[in-house]
């Protein structure tokens, strides 16, 4: 079976133990039989759609790819809980979140998500201009998170970067 994946999913395919695959920004334009792509990616090819926003999602995606391909994944048990402790304290911090990928991360870290009366606002860089007034109103309590185009392609490094930004900025109330 010929496999294709996108650059953002490459490391997951490798960590799943798959050694023979192609990497393409446009999987539909390859002669692959199966595309391993992010869940929000539209493709006409048969696809295994994965999520890579949280460490748990990364681990689950590695396992799913390995199971589908019949390979042995790299053992990554340390991915499941990267930020232990402080969960009870984090539940007290109210966060307004823009975008689904950030909701996954904020929930995974244990913060309370709200629509109003937020202590902080978290948003992806690509909507900065759309919500500039709200960003201005929140001041230094508005936290911009880099999106797919402004982060490392390695999902572990990408998640670590985002978690660290949120830990540093939101946990100032702890």
Secondary structure, 3 states (H helix, E strand, C coil): CCEEECCCCHHHHHHCCCCCCEECCCHHHCCCCEEEEECCCCCCCCEEEECCCCHHHHHHHHHHHHHHHCCCCCCCHHHCCCCCCCHHHHCCCEEEECCHHHHHHHHHHCCEECCCCCCEEEEEHHHCCCCHHHHHHHHHHEEEECCHHHCCCCHHHHHHHHHHHHHHHHHHHC
